[in-house]
Amino acid sequence: MSFSTGFLGGGSGGRHPGWPCVLGPVSTRAGMVHARPLRRSDGDAWRTSRLRDERIIAPWDATSELTWAARHTRPMWHGHRSLLASGARRGEIVPLAITVGGEFAGQVTLGGIQRGALRSGWIGYWTDSRFHGQGVATAAVALLVAHAFGPVGLHRVEATIAPANRASRAVVAHLGFRREGRLERYLDIDGAWRDHLLFGLTVEELPGGLTQLLSRWRGPEQTG
């Protein structure tokens, strides 16, 4: 799954509505999915997951001069979490851990939060490979998109995904995101400037909130 830790700026200058938050649960084949703020104690699980899944995650991750192992030390976790927490306090980002049955399973982030006439943000996500193909990422994204259009007060959420990242594209397709175009040489990923596909969703397309998102994904008979 795709995930970016960058900030695009334009925050409200203070704490935005909807943070901190605990979202869920949503039932999946893997178990009950929640999304909650990152904890210091998540570091070991984060490191283990990211190191084990390097082959899966690295092709979609930002270019770095550091080795994969050097990017996933305990000090790097503390710096990563601190950066996200600071952005959340400034109202720029909603960074959450994904859990399945209480176990750390990845991250989902609403970032680049803009206010004023735009009121938009991007969404990024990744999950531990042990939970792939079981609806965990889709459930987490549904929770955060509904939160973005509810308490956070956004009008638009977008996702930018590498064309070859079929798993990540499937998540937004399940939830009804529109494909809006192709961004050429958009991000410096895995050592080169990569094209990305742009997907978007606005609040007018989601009057039913989380229930509507889950219905799009699983059908109305499975959303209860």
Buried (B, 14 or more C-beta within 10 A) or exposed (E): BBBBBBBBEBBBEEEBEBBEBEBBBBBBEBBBBBBBBBEEEBBEBBBEBBBEBBEBBBBBBEEEEEEBEEBBBEEBBEEBBEBBBEBBBBBBBBBBBBBBEEEBBBBBBBBBBBBEEEBBBBBBBBBBBBBBEBBBBBBBBBBBBBBBBBBBBBBBBBBBBBEEBEBBBBBBBBBBBBEEEEEEEBBEBBEEEBBBBBBBBBBEEBEEBBBBBBBBBBEEEEBE
